Amino acid sequence: MPSWRVHRGLLSHALRAVSASELKALGDEFVRGVFIGVVEPDEVPDKATKLTVSVSRRGYTKVRTRKSYVRHHTADTALIEYYYNLALYYARRGRNRLAGVALGRAIHYAQDSAVRTKKYLIFNVHDDVEKVMDSVLLATGGSLHSLCRNVDKESSADAVEALCIAFKKTLAILTSFFRELSTPVDVEKLRKRVLKIRIAKACVALAGFATAVILQSWLVYGLSLIVAIALALYKPRTYIEAMKAGLMVVKPTDLLPALKGEAFTCICI
Ligand SMILES: [Zn+2]
C-alpha cells in the first residue's frame, strides 16, 4: 500500500482544487479529520463478514459468521461507498471531524485500489511501485494535473500511472462530496418515504408468518423466514439518499466498518 506520505501528499494536492469557502464551511476539524482518515485504515482496520443461514426441518435457524480483514488494494467498492455516504451523513449533522475521518477512509481505499497487485507472481513489483510513487510525489512539488493529463485507467502497476490514478480518484471523491453537500435535500419527504418502505417490508414479513401459523406449515414458515431476511437485507436507493441526508446509517451487509454511525440511527429493516 502507498506510504502514509503518499496518501497524505495526494490528499493535499487534491484539496487545492476545493474552493476555500467550501472548506471553510466545514472548518479545520473537517480538514484534520480527512488527514487522519486517509491513513487510519492501516491502523484501525475494517473487517468483512461471511454470513451463512441454515434452517433445519424442525424450523431451527442457525446463523454463522466468519470475520476477516478487508483487503486494501482490492477493497470492495461497497466499503468506499459506505464511507463516502457516512461522510455526508456526518457533515449534514454538523459532525465535521467525523465527516472528515469517514471521507478520508473512503479516499484511502480508493488510493490503494489504484496500485495493481500481482497476486500470483513470486516477484511482486508492488513495493517498488510505492517507493517510486513516493519519489514522484516529492519531485512534482506543485501540481499533478499536467503529469496526469493522459492517464485514464482504473489501476496500474506503473508507479507514475498509479500515482495519477490515485490522484484522480481522490479528486473525484472530493468534488462529488462537496457537490452533493451543497445540494439541498427535503429531509421530511425522505423521512416519509423511508417510513413507507419500512411499513411495507414489515407487512410483507408479517403476512408470511401469519400464513405459516394459519396453515401450520414449517415449509411456509421457512420460506417466510427467508423472505424476511431478504427484506431486511434489501436496501433501496431511498435508504442511501436518507443516509446522505444525515437521517440514518445503512451498513454494508457483509462488512464490519471500523467507523460507524450513531447507534440509534441504525437501519434494521
Ligand atoms: Zn491501505
Boltz pocket constraint, residues with backbone or C-beta under 6 A from the ligand:
constraints:
  - pocket:
      binder: B
      contacts: [[A, 1], [A, 2], [A, 41], [A, 42], [A, 72], [A, 108], [A, 112]]
      max_distance: 6.0
